[in-house]
């Protein structure tokens, strides 16, 4: 299992024809399905998501499934467990 912190942010201003409500629904459903823990970013547009996947390909598929994937900027940070 690989863990990632994913921050996605739409461009500013958001294009009028963008699928904002579809994007919100997409991330809400990811959380309901247990695929991600999604939190809004306070004071900014976008989301911070903790995502656990079996592969990088699965992560890419989840990100590409976002209706606003072609216009949003993603920052993907791989996470590791630390047993100090």
Secondary structure as GFF3:
##gff-version 3
##sequence-region A 1 84
A	DSSP	beta_strand	2	9	.	.	.	ID=ss1
A	DSSP	alpha_helix	20	32	.	.	.	ID=ss2
A	DSSP	beta_strand	36	40	.	.	.	ID=ss3
A	DSSP	beta_strand	47	53	.	.	.	ID=ss4
A	DSSP	alpha_helix	56	64	.	.	.	ID=ss5
A	DSSP	beta_strand	73	79	.	.	.	ID=ss6
###
